[in-house]
Amino acid sequence: MAAPALPALLPYALTAGIGWMYYGRIRRQFGRQPWQPRRTLARIALLALVLVSLVLAGIFVPHAGWAVATGLASGLALGFYGVTLTRIEAAEGMRSYVANPWIGGALSALLLGRFAWRVLHGGFMQQAGTGASPLTLAFAAALIGYYLTYSIALTLRMQRLATATD
């Protein structure tokens, strides 16, 4: 393959890579999950960085502040509700949890559907600076708010389980 063809294939390769990561994320929402504290702390740190970038986008993108704030508030509420639906278990010396897959799955499907709609309608082909959609930012803020809240609350519940079983 010639070197000039690589930049033309890069968007497709990135899309396939992101799709594969997303597939793995959705697949991990079903069934019993082993508790991995380091992985959860890394997820919390990464999600916090993404949240900061979303808040900055809400500040600097015209008409997007309300969308990011609304999405974040709904994500926080769903995160607290989602962790109450999570079943935590300590069996055979291992801590694990069974998450309710419907909230995270629905938010993920909503954001993926929004991205697909934007791609099909040429939303990403606009000029720089005008391509950010408040609705897309709201969906992203809801998803990030949900997973950040869920991860923090799950960490706290797992710590309480560890002290109760010791």
LOVEX-279041 format. One line per field, with one value per residue: x, y, z of N, C-alpha, C, O in turn; residue in one letter; residue number from 1. Coordinates in Angstrom, 2 decimals, decimal comma, always signed. Example, Ala and Ser with C-alpha at 12.3 -4.5 7.8 and 13.67 -1.06 7.14 Angstrom:
2
n.X = +13,19 | +12,85
n.Y = -5,69 | -2,25
n.Z = +7,80 | +7,08
ca.X = +12,30 | +13,67
ca.Y = -4,50 | -1,06
ca.Z = +7,80 | +7,14
c.X = +13,20 | +12,90
c.Y = -3,30 | +0,03
c.Z = +7,80 | +7,87
o.X = +14,24 | +13,41
o.Y = -3,32 | +1,14
o.Z = +8,46 | +8,04
residuo = a | s
num = 1 | 2
# end
This chain:
166
n.X = +0,84 | +0,58 | +2,14 | +0,67 | -1,96 | -2,53 | -3,35 | -5,94 | -7,25 | -7,19 | -9,40 | -11,33 | -10,04 | -9,72 | -12,42 | -13,24 | -11,62 | -12,55 | -15,17 | -14,79 | -13,74 | -15,93 | -17,82 | -16,66 | -16,90 | -19,68 | -20,29 | -19,10 | -20,91 | -22,73 | -23,61 | -21,71 | -19,09 | -15,66 | -14,21 | -12,02 | -9,90 | -7,73 | -8,11 | -10,60 | -10,01 | -8,25 | -10,08 | -11,78 | -10,04 | -9,48 | -12,08 | -12,65 | -10,87 | -11,94 | -14,42 | -13,69 | -12,85 | -15,30 | -16,77 | -15,28 | -15,81 | -18,52 | -18,39 | -17,03 | -18,16 | -20,68 | -23,96 | -23,90 | -23,51 | -25,77 | -26,63 | -24,55 | -24,56 | -27,15 | -27,04 | -24,97 | -26,11 | -28,28 | -26,85 | -25,45 | -27,59 | -28,63 | -26,41 | -26,23 | -28,66 | -28,25 | -26,20 | -27,53 | -29,01 | -27,19 | -25,82 | -23,81 | -21,25 | -19,45 | -17,56 | -15,80 | -13,46 | -13,20 | -14,21 | -17,06 | -19,36 | -22,65 | -23,86 | -26,63 | -27,53 | -29,04 | -29,26 | -26,66 | -26,29 | -28,43 | -27,76 | -25,33 | -26,17 | -27,80 | -25,92 | -24,29 | -26,20 | -26,72 | -24,21 | -24,11 | -26,27 | -25,31 | -23,09 | -24,32 | -25,77 | -23,89 | -22,77 | -20,23 | -18,71 | -18,70 | -17,37 | -14,45 | -14,95 | -17,70 | -18,80 | -19,50 | -22,15 | -24,75 | -26,61 | -25,27 | -23,11 | -24,54 | -25,51 | -23,06 | -22,07 | -23,96 | -23,44 | -20,72 | -21,00 | -22,66 | -21,06 | -18,84 | -19,95 | -21,09 | -18,80 | -17,34 | -19,20 | -19,50 | -16,92 | -16,82 | -18,82 | -17,67 | -15,42 | -16,67 | -17,74 | -15,40 | -14,40 | -16,45 | -16,31 | -13,87
n.Y = -1,16 | +2,16 | +5,05 | +7,55 | +6,63 | +5,93 | +8,17 | +8,51 | +6,22 | +6,40 | +7,67 | +5,60 | +3,48 | +4,51 | +4,80 | +2,12 | +1,11 | +2,58 | +1,70 | -1,02 | -0,84 | +0,27 | -1,74 | -3,72 | -2,41 | -2,24 | -4,95 | -5,73 | -4,90 | -6,78 | -9,45 | -11,01 | -9,11 | -9,01 | -7,27 | -4,71 | -2,70 | -0,96 | -0,61 | +0,64 | +3,02 | +4,17 | +4,52 | +6,40 | +8,61 | +9,11 | +9,63 | +11,92 | +13,73 | +13,83 | +14,89 | +17,46 | +18,50 | +18,46 | +20,30 | +22,59 | +22,75 | +23,28 | +25,83 | +27,31 | +26,70 | +28,01 | +28,28 | +25,85 | +25,47 | +25,14 | +22,69 | +20,90 | +21,16 | +20,23 | +17,62 | +16,58 | +16,78 | +15,01 | +12,66 | +12,36 | +11,91 | +9,52 | +7,90 | +7,66 | +6,37 | +4,05 | +2,74 | +1,95 | -0,10 | -2,03 | -5,17 | -6,33 | -8,62 | -10,90 | -13,51 | -16,53 | -15,25 | -13,17 | -10,02 | -8,96 | -7,64 | -7,16 | -5,38 | -3,29 | -3,51 | -1,87 | +0,97 | +2,10 | +0,87 | +1,95 | +4,70 | +4,56 | +3,54 | +5,67 | +7,76 | +6,64 | +6,39 | +9,09 | +9,97 | +8,43 | +9,52 | +12,10 | +11,60 | +10,51 | +12,68 | +14,52 | +16,04 | +16,15 | +17,19 | +19,88 | +23,24 | +24,01 | +24,70 | +25,05 | +22,58 | +21,36 | +20,08 | +21,05 | +19,14 | +16,69 | +17,11 | +17,21 | +14,57 | +13,23 | +14,35 | +13,36 | +10,61 | +10,50 | +11,68 | +9,78 | +7,37 | +8,27 | +9,02 | +6,55 | +4,90 | +6,07 | +5,85 | +3,08 | +2,30 | +3,30 | +1,72 | -0,81 | -0,54 | -0,29 | -2,85 | -4,35 | -3,60 | -4,55 | -7,29 | -7,93
n.Z = +0,00 | -0,81 | +0,64 | +0,50 | +0,57 | +3,16 | +4,88 | +3,84 | +4,65 | +7,38 | +8,87 | +8,69 | +9,94 | +12,53 | +13,23 | +13,18 | +15,25 | +17,49 | +17,48 | +18,07 | +20,67 | +21,95 | +21,62 | +23,25 | +25,72 | +26,06 | +26,09 | +28,48 | +30,34 | +31,06 | +33,17 | +35,90 | +37,24 | +37,97 | +40,72 | +40,13 | +41,44 | +40,68 | +37,94 | +37,98 | +39,33 | +37,47 | +35,39 | +36,58 | +36,78 | +34,05 | +33,07 | +34,54 | +33,38 | +30,78 | +31,41 | +32,27 | +29,81 | +28,46 | +29,99 | +29,46 | +26,71 | +26,89 | +27,89 | +25,91 | +23,41 | +21,42 | +22,73 | +24,08 | +26,76 | +28,49 | +27,55 | +28,16 | +30,95 | +31,57 | +30,55 | +32,14 | +34,71 | +34,47 | +33,96 | +36,39 | +38,17 | +37,08 | +37,47 | +40,29 | +40,71 | +39,21 | +40,61 | +42,87 | +41,89 | +41,48 | +42,23 | +44,76 | +45,54 | +47,62 | +47,19 | +47,60 | +48,42 | +46,64 | +45,49 | +43,73 | +41,28 | +39,99 | +37,55 | +36,65 | +33,41 | +31,76 | +32,00 | +31,47 | +29,00 | +27,52 | +27,52 | +26,14 | +23,66 | +22,87 | +22,54 | +20,54 | +18,50 | +18,06 | +17,10 | +14,76 | +13,35 | +12,98 | +11,34 | +9,07 | +8,17 | +7,49 | +9,54 | +10,65 | +8,72 | +8,60 | +8,76 | +10,71 | +14,13 | +13,99 | +14,10 | +16,50 | +18,28 | +20,43 | +21,35 | +20,95 | +22,68 | +25,07 | +25,28 | +25,46 | +27,84 | +29,63 | +29,49 | +30,33 | +32,88 | +34,08 | +34,09 | +35,57 | +38,07 | +38,74 | +38,89 | +41,01 | +43,15 | +43,20 | +43,90 | +46,52 | +47,72 | +47,44 | +49,05 | +51,55 | +51,68 | +51,84 | +54,35 | +55,94 | +55,61 | +56,63
ca.X = +0,00 | +1,37 | +2,06 | -0,41 | -3,27 | -2,74 | -4,23 | -7,31 | -7,82 | -7,11 | -10,72 | -12,00 | -9,33 | -10,08 | -13,82 | -13,28 | -11,01 | -13,48 | -16,31 | -14,39 | -13,65 | -17,29 | -18,41 | -16,13 | -17,46 | -21,07 | -20,29 | -18,72 | -21,99 | -23,62 | -23,09 | -20,87 | -17,81 | -14,73 | -13,83 | -10,63 | -9,78 | -6,81 | -8,77 | -11,67 | -9,38 | -7,78 | -11,27 | -12,23 | -9,12 | -9,70 | -13,39 | -12,56 | -10,24 | -12,92 | -15,43 | -13,13 | -12,90 | -16,70 | -17,14 | -14,66 | -16,59 | -19,75 | -18,10 | -16,55 | -18,99 | -21,91 | -25,23 | -23,69 | -23,38 | -26,97 | -26,72 | -23,58 | -25,03 | -28,32 | -26,57 | -24,21 | -27,04 | -29,02 | -25,89 | -25,21 | -28,77 | -28,69 | -25,31 | -26,62 | -29,73 | -27,66 | -25,42 | -28,47 | -29,49 | -26,06 | -25,71 | -22,40 | -21,08 | -18,13 | -17,58 | -14,51 | -12,39 | -13,16 | -15,35 | -17,56 | -20,62 | -23,50 | -24,45 | -27,83 | -26,98 | -29,96 | -29,02 | -25,44 | -26,53 | -29,30 | -26,98 | -24,35 | -26,91 | -28,24 | -24,79 | -23,92 | -27,21 | -26,50 | -23,03 | -24,48 | -27,12 | -24,44 | -22,28 | -25,18 | -26,24 | -22,75 | -22,52 | -18,80 | -18,04 | -18,81 | -16,09 | -13,95 | -15,57 | -19,15 | -19,22 | -19,94 | -23,60 | -25,14 | -27,28 | -24,23 | -22,39 | -25,42 | -25,48 | -21,73 | -21,98 | -24,78 | -22,71 | -19,54 | -21,49 | -23,16 | -19,97 | -18,00 | -20,69 | -21,23 | -17,50 | -17,00 | -20,11 | -19,18 | -15,68 | -17,16 | -19,55 | -16,72 | -14,60 | -17,50 | -17,84 | -14,12 | -14,29 | -17,46 | -15,90 | -12,58
ca.Y = +0,00 | +3,39 | +5,92 | +8,53 | +6,02 | +5,77 | +9,19 | +8,31 | +5,11 | +6,68 | +7,81 | +4,30 | +2,70 | +5,06 | +4,45 | +0,69 | +0,95 | +3,10 | +0,78 | -2,24 | -0,50 | +0,48 | -3,08 | -4,35 | -1,72 | -2,65 | -6,37 | -5,88 | -4,46 | -7,90 | -10,52 | -10,72 | -8,49 | -8,99 | -5,92 | -4,38 | -1,33 | -0,13 | -0,28 | +1,60 | +4,32 | +4,71 | +4,96 | +7,64 | +9,68 | +9,41 | +10,26 | +13,28 | +14,56 | +14,03 | +15,80 | +18,81 | +18,97 | +18,74 | +21,56 | +23,65 | +22,86 | +23,96 | +27,25 | +27,99 | +26,45 | +28,79 | +27,62 | +24,47 | +25,41 | +24,55 | +21,29 | +20,14 | +21,15 | +19,35 | +16,24 | +16,18 | +16,59 | +13,76 | +11,57 | +12,19 | +11,27 | +8,13 | +7,17 | +7,31 | +5,37 | +2,82 | +2,02 | +1,32 | -1,31 | -2,95 | -6,19 | -6,54 | -9,93 | -11,33 | -14,98 | -17,17 | -14,30 | -12,18 | -9,11 | -8,79 | -6,93 | -7,37 | -4,08 | -3,25 | -3,11 | -1,10 | +2,41 | +2,35 | +0,45 | +2,93 | +5,92 | +4,26 | +3,45 | +7,02 | +8,52 | +6,04 | +6,79 | +10,51 | +10,04 | +7,89 | +10,52 | +13,21 | +11,15 | +10,35 | +13,98 | +15,39 | +16,94 | +16,26 | +17,77 | +21,33 | +23,91 | +23,97 | +25,65 | +24,99 | +21,18 | +20,86 | +20,17 | +21,02 | +17,88 | +15,66 | +17,39 | +16,83 | +13,11 | +12,85 | +14,73 | +12,41 | +9,34 | +10,67 | +11,89 | +8,50 | +6,45 | +8,83 | +8,86 | +5,13 | +4,36 | +6,58 | +5,25 | +1,66 | +2,21 | +3,49 | +0,53 | -1,92 | -0,31 | -0,66 | -4,32 | -4,87 | -3,39 | -5,37 | -8,70 | -8,11
ca.Z = +0,00 | -0,92 | +1,80 | +0,42 | +0,82 | +4,60 | +5,45 | +3,39 | +5,41 | +8,80 | +9,52 | +8,77 | +10,95 | +13,83 | +13,49 | +13,52 | +16,57 | +18,50 | +17,49 | +18,77 | +22,09 | +22,43 | +21,69 | +24,47 | +26,88 | +26,21 | +26,44 | +29,88 | +31,22 | +31,32 | +33,99 | +37,05 | +36,92 | +39,12 | +41,14 | +39,81 | +41,95 | +39,89 | +36,68 | +38,27 | +39,63 | +36,20 | +34,67 | +37,23 | +36,38 | +32,64 | +32,92 | +35,08 | +32,34 | +29,70 | +31,94 | +32,21 | +28,41 | +28,13 | +30,64 | +28,65 | +25,48 | +27,25 | +28,10 | +24,71 | +22,23 | +21,56 | +23,05 | +24,54 | +28,22 | +29,08 | +27,14 | +28,95 | +32,34 | +31,65 | +30,36 | +33,32 | +35,84 | +34,27 | +34,13 | +37,82 | +38,76 | +36,62 | +38,10 | +41,65 | +40,62 | +38,69 | +41,62 | +43,80 | +41,23 | +41,35 | +43,27 | +45,13 | +46,14 | +48,05 | +47,17 | +47,38 | +48,64 | +45,57 | +45,41 | +42,36 | +41,22 | +38,83 | +37,25 | +35,83 | +32,12 | +30,91 | +32,02 | +30,70 | +27,61 | +26,86 | +27,27 | +25,09 | +22,39 | +22,54 | +22,01 | +19,25 | +17,54 | +17,73 | +16,23 | +13,45 | +12,70 | +12,56 | +10,22 | +7,90 | +7,72 | +7,21 | +10,66 | +10,95 | +7,57 | +8,67 | +8,97 | +12,08 | +15,03 | +13,93 | +14,07 | +17,80 | +18,46 | +21,84 | +21,67 | +21,07 | +23,91 | +26,19 | +25,38 | +25,93 | +29,26 | +30,40 | +29,54 | +31,18 | +34,24 | +34,59 | +34,40 | +36,63 | +39,31 | +39,01 | +39,30 | +42,34 | +44,13 | +43,28 | +44,68 | +47,93 | +48,18 | +47,53 | +50,23 | +52,70 | +51,70 | +52,30 | +55,80 | +56,59 | +55,57 | +57,34
c.X = +0,89 | +1,13 | +0,95 | -1,79 | -3,56 | -3,60 | -5,69 | -8,00 | -7,87 | -8,48 | -11,45 | -11,35 | -9,68 | -11,52 | -13,95 | -12,70 | -11,93 | -14,70 | -15,99 | -14,29 | -15,05 | -18,02 | -17,95 | -16,71 | -18,91 | -21,16 | -19,96 | -19,82 | -22,92 | -22,91 | -22,22 | -19,51 | -16,90 | -14,36 | -12,35 | -10,39 | -8,85 | -7,44 | -9,87 | -11,09 | -8,82 | -8,95 | -11,78 | -11,35 | -9,34 | -11,04 | -13,40 | -11,91 | -11,20 | -14,01 | -14,94 | -13,18 | -14,34 | -17,18 | -16,53 | -15,39 | -17,90 | -19,57 | -17,81 | -17,36 | -20,30 | -23,13 | -25,06 | -23,60 | -24,56 | -27,07 | -25,77 | -24,04 | -26,22 | -27,91 | -25,82 | -25,12 | -27,83 | -28,10 | -25,58 | -26,38 | -28,87 | -27,57 | -25,64 | -27,72 | -29,16 | -26,89 | -26,34 | -29,03 | -28,40 | -26,01 | -24,23 | -22,29 | -19,63 | -18,18 | -16,19 | -13,34 | -12,27 | -14,41 | -15,77 | -18,88 | -21,35 | -24,24 | -25,76 | -27,40 | -27,83 | -29,66 | -27,78 | -25,60 | -27,39 | -28,56 | -25,96 | -25,03 | -27,38 | -27,10 | -24,34 | -24,92 | -27,05 | -25,29 | -23,36 | -25,34 | -26,27 | -23,59 | -23,12 | -25,67 | -25,12 | -22,40 | -21,06 | -18,02 | -18,13 | -17,45 | -15,72 | -14,63 | -17,08 | -19,67 | -19,72 | -21,43 | -23,92 | -25,82 | -26,26 | -23,43 | -23,23 | -25,42 | -24,14 | -21,57 | -22,81 | -24,05 | -21,50 | -19,96 | -21,98 | -22,00 | -19,05 | -18,68 | -20,78 | -19,91 | -17,11 | -17,88 | -19,83 | -17,90 | -15,97 | -17,91 | -18,61 | -15,81 | -15,37 | -17,65 | -16,54 | -13,96 | -15,30 | -17,05 | -14,60 | -12,75
c.Y = +1,23 | +4,27 | +6,96 | +7,94 | +5,89 | +6,88 | +9,04 | +7,20 | +5,37 | +6,89 | +6,48 | +3,42 | +3,19 | +4,71 | +2,98 | +0,44 | +1,43 | +2,19 | -0,49 | -1,98 | -0,35 | -0,85 | -3,80 | -3,73 | -2,16 | -4,12 | -6,59 | -5,44 | -5,61 | -8,95 | -10,04 | -10,20 | -8,57 | -7,54 | -5,71 | -2,92 | -0,43 | +0,31 | +0,77 | +2,97 | +4,97 | +5,24 | +6,28 | +8,81 | +10,08 | +10,11 | +11,68 | +14,22 | +14,84 | +15,00 | +17,25 | +19,35 | +19,25 | +20,04 | +22,74 | +23,84 | +23,57 | +25,45 | +27,95 | +27,74 | +27,20 | +27,90 | +26,19 | +24,36 | +24,76 | +23,06 | +20,42 | +20,06 | +20,20 | +17,88 | +15,74 | +15,92 | +15,29 | +12,55 | +11,30 | +11,48 | +9,81 | +7,29 | +6,75 | +6,24 | +4,02 | +2,04 | +1,40 | +0,02 | -2,37 | -3,91 | -6,47 | -7,85 | -10,13 | -12,85 | -15,50 | -16,20 | -13,21 | -11,30 | -8,97 | -8,04 | -7,30 | -6,07 | -4,26 | -2,72 | -2,11 | +0,38 | +2,75 | +1,97 | +1,43 | +4,23 | +5,71 | +4,20 | +4,83 | +7,84 | +7,96 | +6,40 | +8,23 | +10,67 | +9,52 | +8,88 | +11,67 | +12,82 | +11,07 | +11,67 | +14,99 | +16,35 | +17,13 | +16,89 | +19,30 | +21,93 | +23,87 | +25,05 | +25,60 | +23,56 | +20,65 | +21,11 | +20,16 | +19,71 | +16,74 | +15,87 | +17,01 | +15,32 | +12,63 | +13,18 | +13,79 | +11,08 | +9,43 | +10,87 | +10,60 | +7,60 | +6,97 | +8,66 | +7,40 | +4,55 | +4,81 | +5,92 | +3,75 | +1,44 | +2,35 | +2,29 | -0,67 | -1,76 | -0,65 | -2,17 | -4,93 | -4,72 | -4,25 | -6,84 | -8,96 | -8,26
c.Z = +0,00 | +0,30 | +1,68 | +0,71 | +2,31 | +5,19 | +5,02 | +4,18 | +6,92 | +9,45 | +9,67 | +9,84 | +12,35 | +14,20 | +13,88 | +14,90 | +17,69 | +18,61 | +18,26 | +20,28 | +22,69 | +22,57 | +22,96 | +25,72 | +27,12 | +26,64 | +27,92 | +30,83 | +31,62 | +32,16 | +35,14 | +36,59 | +38,15 | +39,44 | +40,90 | +40,22 | +41,14 | +38,58 | +36,89 | +38,58 | +38,37 | +35,37 | +35,25 | +36,80 | +34,92 | +32,42 | +33,47 | +34,07 | +31,18 | +30,15 | +31,92 | +30,79 | +27,98 | +28,76 | +29,88 | +27,32 | +25,76 | +27,45 | +26,78 | +23,45 | +22,41 | +21,79 | +23,57 | +26,06 | +28,88 | +28,76 | +27,97 | +30,41 | +32,51 | +31,51 | +31,57 | +34,51 | +35,68 | +34,42 | +35,60 | +38,49 | +38,36 | +37,24 | +39,52 | +41,64 | +40,17 | +39,73 | +42,68 | +43,21 | +41,09 | +42,54 | +43,51 | +45,89 | +46,56 | +48,16 | +46,87 | +47,50 | +47,59 | +45,67 | +43,96 | +42,43 | +39,93 | +38,60 | +36,49 | +34,46 | +31,35 | +30,90 | +31,18 | +29,25 | +26,85 | +26,56 | +26,15 | +23,73 | +21,94 | +21,93 | +20,67 | +18,16 | +17,11 | +16,81 | +14,83 | +12,68 | +12,17 | +11,35 | +8,95 | +7,34 | +7,53 | +8,31 | +10,99 | +9,80 | +7,55 | +8,92 | +10,44 | +12,92 | +15,02 | +14,00 | +15,39 | +17,97 | +19,95 | +22,24 | +21,84 | +22,35 | +25,13 | +26,38 | +25,93 | +27,42 | +30,13 | +30,56 | +30,47 | +32,64 | +34,87 | +35,00 | +35,49 | +37,99 | +39,71 | +39,52 | +40,70 | +43,40 | +44,29 | +44,09 | +46,17 | +48,50 | +48,34 | +48,74 | +51,50 | +52,81 | +52,23 | +53,80 | +56,54 | +56,63 | +56,29 | +58,82
o.X = +1,86 | +0,06 | +0,30 | -2,72 | -4,72 | -4,51 | -6,60 | -9,22 | -8,53 | -8,72 | -12,13 | -12,04 | -9,89 | -11,80 | -14,68 | -13,25 | -12,06 | -15,20 | -16,83 | -14,72 | -15,30 | -18,76 | -18,76 | -16,98 | -19,30 | -22,01 | -20,47 | -19,67 | -23,81 | -21,76 | -22,02 | -18,87 | -17,32 | -14,20 | -11,52 | -10,65 | -9,16 | -7,31 | -10,03 | -11,63 | -8,91 | -8,84 | -12,17 | -11,86 | -9,37 | -11,11 | -14,08 | -12,33 | -11,25 | -14,47 | -15,71 | -13,52 | -14,58 | -17,92 | -17,18 | -15,56 | -18,35 | -20,48 | -18,29 | -17,24 | -20,96 | -23,30 | -26,00 | -23,63 | -24,39 | -27,53 | -26,14 | -23,94 | -26,28 | -28,38 | -26,00 | -24,92 | -28,02 | -28,52 | -25,45 | -26,19 | -29,15 | -27,77 | -25,36 | -27,71 | -29,55 | -26,92 | -25,96 | -29,46 | -28,67 | -26,15 | -23,49 | -23,10 | -18,70 | -18,76 | -15,49 | -12,36 | -11,34 | -15,52 | -14,92 | -19,45 | -20,74 | -25,13 | -25,95 | -26,96 | -27,35 | -29,81 | -27,85 | -25,11 | -27,13 | -28,71 | -25,76 | -24,52 | -27,36 | -27,29 | -24,03 | -24,53 | -27,23 | -25,34 | -22,93 | -25,15 | -26,48 | -23,40 | -22,69 | -25,95 | -25,37 | -21,78 | -20,68 | -16,81 | -17,70 | -16,49 | -16,58 | -14,85 | -17,71 | -20,88 | -20,32 | -21,91 | -23,40 | -25,62 | -26,38 | -23,11 | -22,68 | -25,35 | -24,09 | -21,01 | -22,41 | -24,04 | -21,28 | -19,36 | -21,74 | -21,96 | -18,54 | -18,05 | -20,58 | -19,91 | -16,61 | -17,38 | -19,91 | -17,81 | -15,43 | -17,65 | -18,76 | -15,46 | -14,81 | -17,67 | -16,57 | -13,44 | -15,05 | -17,40 | -14,26 | -11,77
o.Y = +1,29 | +4,25 | +7,25 | +8,68 | +5,75 | +6,57 | +9,40 | +7,23 | +4,63 | +6,33 | +6,25 | +2,71 | +2,39 | +4,36 | +2,65 | -0,36 | +0,76 | +1,95 | -0,99 | -2,82 | -0,79 | -1,06 | -4,41 | -4,43 | -2,41 | -4,48 | -7,52 | -5,60 | -5,42 | -9,30 | -8,84 | -10,75 | -8,22 | -6,71 | -6,46 | -2,01 | +0,74 | +1,47 | +1,68 | +3,98 | +6,19 | +6,28 | +7,18 | +9,88 | +11,27 | +11,07 | +12,55 | +15,36 | +15,96 | +15,83 | +18,16 | +20,51 | +20,18 | +20,79 | +23,76 | +24,97 | +24,38 | +26,24 | +29,06 | +28,51 | +27,06 | +26,88 | +25,40 | +23,25 | +23,91 | +22,27 | +19,34 | +19,00 | +19,46 | +17,02 | +14,59 | +14,95 | +14,56 | +11,52 | +10,14 | +10,56 | +8,95 | +6,10 | +5,62 | +5,33 | +2,98 | +0,81 | +0,42 | -0,86 | -3,48 | -3,50 | -6,81 | -8,16 | -9,60 | -13,41 | -14,98 | -16,31 | -12,40 | -11,78 | -8,86 | -7,84 | -7,69 | -5,70 | -5,24 | -1,58 | -1,56 | +1,01 | +3,59 | +2,67 | +1,71 | +4,80 | +6,59 | +4,75 | +5,13 | +8,52 | +8,72 | +6,68 | +8,57 | +11,44 | +10,11 | +9,05 | +12,16 | +13,62 | +11,51 | +11,77 | +16,19 | +17,38 | +18,15 | +17,09 | +19,93 | +21,23 | +23,72 | +26,17 | +26,07 | +23,35 | +19,57 | +22,24 | +19,31 | +19,23 | +15,94 | +14,90 | +16,54 | +14,84 | +11,73 | +12,38 | +13,45 | +10,50 | +8,54 | +10,29 | +10,34 | +7,12 | +6,18 | +8,21 | +7,05 | +3,78 | +4,01 | +5,48 | +3,22 | +0,49 | +1,60 | +1,88 | -1,45 | -2,75 | -1,23 | -2,72 | -5,91 | -5,62 | -4,65 | -7,55 | -10,12 | -8,42
o.Z = +0,75 | +0,91 | +2,69 | +1,05 | +2,70 | +5,96 | +5,77 | +4,35 | +7,65 | +10,52 | +10,68 | +10,57 | +13,26 | +15,35 | +14,81 | +15,66 | +18,71 | +19,71 | +19,02 | +21,08 | +23,81 | +23,53 | +23,66 | +26,69 | +28,26 | +27,45 | +28,54 | +32,04 | +32,44 | +31,90 | +35,33 | +35,70 | +39,25 | +38,55 | +41,41 | +39,43 | +40,93 | +38,16 | +36,07 | +38,14 | +38,20 | +34,73 | +34,50 | +36,49 | +34,60 | +31,66 | +32,94 | +33,91 | +30,67 | +29,37 | +31,60 | +30,57 | +27,21 | +28,13 | +29,68 | +26,86 | +24,95 | +27,21 | +26,55 | +22,49 | +23,44 | +21,12 | +23,49 | +26,59 | +29,76 | +29,58 | +28,42 | +31,03 | +33,49 | +32,25 | +31,99 | +35,24 | +36,65 | +34,94 | +36,00 | +39,28 | +39,19 | +37,50 | +39,92 | +42,46 | +40,68 | +39,73 | +43,32 | +43,95 | +40,63 | +43,69 | +42,58 | +46,75 | +45,95 | +49,09 | +46,00 | +46,78 | +47,63 | +45,91 | +43,06 | +43,51 | +38,94 | +39,36 | +35,77 | +34,37 | +30,35 | +29,85 | +30,29 | +28,36 | +25,68 | +25,48 | +25,31 | +22,75 | +20,74 | +20,92 | +19,75 | +17,03 | +15,94 | +15,85 | +13,84 | +11,47 | +11,06 | +10,43 | +7,89 | +6,14 | +7,43 | +8,06 | +11,55 | +9,90 | +6,59 | +9,25 | +11,31 | +12,46 | +15,98 | +13,96 | +15,41 | +17,82 | +20,67 | +23,35 | +22,76 | +23,04 | +26,13 | +27,51 | +26,77 | +28,17 | +31,24 | +31,64 | +31,29 | +33,54 | +36,05 | +36,13 | +36,28 | +38,94 | +40,88 | +40,49 | +41,49 | +44,43 | +45,40 | +44,87 | +46,99 | +49,63 | +49,28 | +49,39 | +52,43 | +53,91 | +52,98 | +54,46 | +57,68 | +57,57 | +56,53 | +59,54
residuo = m | a | a | p | a | l | p | a | l | l | p | y | a | l | t | a | g | i | g | w | m | y | y | g | r | i | r | r | q | f | g | r | q | p | w | q | p | r | r | t | l | a | r | i | a | l | l | a | l | v | l | v | s | l | v | l | a | g | i | f | v | p | h | a | g | w | a | v | a | t | g | l | a | s | g | l | a | l | g | f | y | g | v | t | l | t | r | i | e | a | a | e | g | m | r | s | y | v | a | n | p | w | i | g | g | a | l | s | a | l | l | l | g | r | f | a | w | r | v | l | h | g | g | f | m | q | q | a | g | t | g | a | s | p | l | t | l | a | f | a | a | a | l | i | g | y | y | l | t | y | s | i | a | l | t | l | r | m | q | r | l | a | t | a | t | d
num = 1 | 2 | 3 | 4 | 5 | 6 | 7 | 8 | 9 | 10 | 11 | 12 | 13 | 14 | 15 | 16 | 17 | 18 | 19 | 20 | 21 | 22 | 23 | 24 | 25 | 26 | 27 | 28 | 29 | 30 | 31 | 32 | 33 | 34 | 35 | 36 | 37 | 38 | 39 | 40 | 41 | 42 | 43 | 44 | 45 | 46 | 47 | 48 | 49 | 50 | 51 | 52 | 53 | 54 | 55 | 56 | 57 | 58 | 59 | 60 | 61 | 62 | 63 | 64 | 65 | 66 | 67 | 68 | 69 | 70 | 71 | 72 | 73 | 74 | 75 | 76 | 77 | 78 | 79 | 80 | 81 | 82 | 83 | 84 | 85 | 86 | 87 | 88 | 89 | 90 | 91 | 92 | 93 | 94 | 95 | 96 | 97 | 98 | 99 | 100 | 101 | 102 | 103 | 104 | 105 | 106 | 107 | 108 | 109 | 110 | 111 | 112 | 113 | 114 | 115 | 116 | 117 | 118 | 119 | 120 | 121 | 122 | 123 | 124 | 125 | 126 | 127 | 128 | 129 | 130 | 131 | 132 | 133 | 134 | 135 | 136 | 137 | 138 | 139 | 140 | 141 | 142 | 143 | 144 | 145 | 146 | 147 | 148 | 149 | 150 | 151 | 152 | 153 | 154 | 155 | 156 | 157 | 158 | 159 | 160 | 161 | 162 | 163 | 164 | 165 | 166
# end
